[in-house]
């Protein structure tokens, strides 16, 4: 079992997705998508898989780039919309 096995990346992505459900921070979902996509690249054998080989740094680089792209896409789809402002009517410290 090592980082070159596709299922390790997919299981890691699933663990991160479960962690996102337990701690809704809207951060771990991008990492989960990046890990699953990295596992799929290794499993299917797409061109980056040959470049990654058995080098951990290259696997982590592909994972980081895919996670960043996934996070930006999620932010664009589900993020704060233009003109949407949160208005606070009551302060917690007011008596």
N, C-alpha and C positions, 0 to 999 in steps of 0.2 A: 504494500500500500504506500503510494507516494503521490506527489502532486502531478505526476504524469498520467495517473489514472483518471479517466473522465468522471467516474462516479464519485470520486472524492470531491470534485468541484461542485457537482450537482447536489450532493448531500450537504456540503457546506452552504450552498445557496438556500437550500430548504431550511436549514437551521437558522440562517440569518432572516429568512422570511418569517419564521415562527417567532423569532426574537422581536421583529418589527411589530407583530400583532400584540405581543406582551408588553412592549415598551414603545408606544406609538410616537416615534420621534421623526418620522419621515426622512430618515437617513439610511437605515439599514436595508430598505427596500431596493435602493439603487445598487448597494453592494450585493444583495441577493440576486438581482437580475444579472449583474456582471459575472458573478460566480457561475450561475447556471449557463450563461452564454459561453463562458470559457470552457466549461465542461462539454457543451455541445460542439464547440469548435474542435476540441481534442477527439471527441467520439466520432464525429462525422469525417474528420480529417481534412478540414478546409485548409487553404494555403497557409494561414498563420500557424497551424499545428506543426507543419514541417519546420518552420522557422524557430518555433519555441523549443522543439526537441526535448531534451532532458534538463534544460537550464531553468532553474527556479526563478531567476531574475526576469527572464523573458515571459514566463507564465504570469508572474505578478504584474509585469508591465501591461500585458494584454488585459488582465483582470482589472487593473486600475483604469485603463482607458475605457473599457466597456462599462465599468461602473460609473465613471464620470458622464459618459454619453447617456446612460440610462437615467441618472439623477437629473441631468439637464432636461431630458425629454419629460420626465415625470413632473418637474418643476414647471415646465411650459404648459403642460396639460392641466395639472391640478393646483398650480400655484395661485398666488394672490392676483386677482384680475385688476386691470387698470380702473381707477376710479373707486375701487373698493377700499373703504377705510373703516377701521374698527373704532367705534366711538364708545368711550367709557362714560357711563352716566353716574355711577356711584363708586367712590373710592373706598377701598377696603379699610383705610385708616380713619375715615370719617366716623364720628360717633353719633 
